[in-house]
Amino acid sequence: MKQERITVVHLKKYFSLFEKAGLYWCCLLLIPCIEVMISAANALFYQKIINAVTASDMRLFYRALRLAAVVLAVSMARVLVTYLYMYQIRQIMARLRLRVMGHLFRLPLSYFEGHHTADSIQKLCFHVEDIKNSLANRHSRVIQPIIMGGAAIVIILALDFRIGLLVLVLSLVSVRINMVLSAPLRGMAVTIQKFFTACTICLTDILAGIDVVKMFPGARGMVEKYTDANEKMAVSTMKRFRRMSDVMAVEWASGFLCNIVILLIGVFMSFAGLVDFGTVVAILSLQGMVAFFLSNIGSAWGCLIDCLVLSDRVFEILDEPFQPELGCVRLKSVHVQSEPDCVQSEPDCVQSEPDCVRSESGQTDDAEMNRGLCDKDGGILINNAVFSYDGSEKVLDGVDIVVDEGKMAALVGESGGGKSTIVKLLLGFYSLDSGNIGVLGKQMSDYTPEQLRENIAYVPQDAYLFTTSIKENIRYGRLGASDEEVVEAARRAYAHDFIMSFPNGYDTMVGERGESLSGGQRQRIAIARAFIRNAPILLLDEATSALDSESEQLVQKGIEDLMGGRTTLVVAHRLSTIEKADMIYVIENGKICEKGKHAELVERGGVYGRLAALSGR
């Protein structure tokens, strides 16, 4: 297994996890220093009290009593430092959780499409929380032996240079042996984390698709995958445990042998008159700290490795480039309660005059495009859009779409043609490879993602409902909405009657992903959410394709009311839902192959005519 060395770069990156942690590090260093002070004072107390008794010296006796008072005072100070230490851990963890969650929230949609949900949950919950164990325990297990052992060796050198030099040599030999034995631990820890992630992913898939697992024997292969990953994780864990056992055995043997050697040499030197007996007792007292250092240095190295492995997993999120701010411009929106922070001061926000205001010297293609955007002040304009997910295979190739203000346009075509991709682009989840998109008279690059989405209401094919009440799910469209506005939105979405049929009405809990509701009920709640958003642009992504006829009629009524006066772009498989569209775009292989109204396209034949014939329209 490859053994990766721990460098200063690794440590600096690890320390960067902990923001505003100066007081924590001070307390972490201060606690073992206090332990050293207490142990050193105890050693000197033993030295002076023994020498005072053997020499009948009262001055040494009183000095010994003063040292005892110092030990008591320092011990009480340790209580305060420990409290500050634990308080700082909780503050650091609160900031770290928010930092990781905030970064995760800002990642582009492509990250979530390329990573399993369980992997992100494991990093955010298990690994971030395990860092708390590093703050509370692992760091002290690394630092405490080093400080206590190093200080004890320095004091022993001061008491008797010959014995101190011997202790130093024995300590260095022990440290070297332990580091060699601990070298493979990091690779083992990484392997265990990989198998742990595989177990979490399999378990998430099994629970999410438990009905399929129970129904189809082939799906039980997921259970076998979980069993296999769990077994491999157990084997890897046992290998690491055996290596840690070897390290601990060497640690214990090193500490024991060092104690024996120092005891024998100290007694011999005392009998030979080379050192007084009080000094020997003091050195033997301090030798306990040296033994603690020798018996924990290997474990401390293992703890440091665990800390770095955990941080690597967290940095797999933090190192991902997040979705950048696309610009800063004031929006014309009919529903925004208060302007975003970036528009509080007009001179700072408006970077330049709109591109549609041109000089008389001429205009470029970009300027011509921007003039078109300014003309479509309340609509949508997509010009020569080219896009690919992987940078090679084009999903959209030269797409041009115009949706005038207050009008309805529809996208139809075979699955995989690029219809839903256009919706994702309009929502700001991806950026074009080339071309331009204009929304409400401005280029998308002039908006931040938040500003853009505040002006769009979106109803997907399978509306996601959160594990909370119906009222809160509707209110997620606009968090400041009152209860009366929530009820009114539900009425307009034809959802009020079925909501009131529940014993708890709007306070009914919908369950995970809204599983306690039917598909039609979930869609009507999604439409109510769009109503309460009251945005000037409406995007519908096959909102009725998965519903039965009765549910489709109710949902379609709600959609028709929702579209009133709004600029609407509809992705549809059922042509019955778009017959009244002002413009229909037929997409095939990422290109617009036909466009026109329903009757025109049917009469013309072609791709749309074939789709209409298949649907019986």
Salt bridges, closest charged atoms under 4 A:
GLU4 OE2 - HIS10 NE2 3.11
GLU4 OE2 - ARG186 NH1 3.81
GLU19 OE2 - ARG99 NH1 3.79
GLU35 OE2 - ARG78 NE 2.52
GLU113 OE2 - LYS424 NZ 3.14
ASP119 OD2 - LYS123 NZ 2.95
ASP119 OD1 - ARG313 NH2 3.14
GLU129 OE2 - ARG97 NE 2.41
GLU129 OE1 - LYS132 NZ 3.96
ASP130 OD2 - ARG138 NH2 3.46
ASP160 OD2 - ARG162 NH2 2.84
ASP205 OD1 - HIS116 NE2 2.81
ASP228 OD2 - LYS232 NZ 3.36
ASP306 OD1 - ARG240 NH2 2.52
ASP312 OD2 - ARG186 NH2 2.77
GLU316 OE1 - LYS123 NZ 2.81
GLU316 OE1 - ARG313 NH1 3.14
ASP319 OD2 - LYS13 NZ 2.70
GLU346 OE1 - ARG330 NH2 3.18
GLU368 OE2 - ARG371 NH2 2.21
ASP377 OD1 - LYS332 NZ 2.71
ASP397 OD1 - LYS394 NZ 3.81
ASP397 OD2 - LYS591 NZ 3.72
ASP404 OD1 - LYS376 NZ 2.90
GLU414 OE2 - ARG610 NH1 3.68
GLU472 OE2 - ARG475 NH1 2.79
ASP483 OD2 - LYS471 NZ 3.84
ASP483 OD1 - ARG475 NH2 2.28
GLU485 OE2 - ARG478 NH2 3.32
ASP507 OD1 - LYS471 NZ 3.39
GLU542 OE2 - HIS573 ND1 2.87
GLU552 OE1 - ARG574 NH1 2.16
GLU579 OE2 - HIS598 NE2 3.99
GLU579 OE2 - ARG617 NH2 2.73
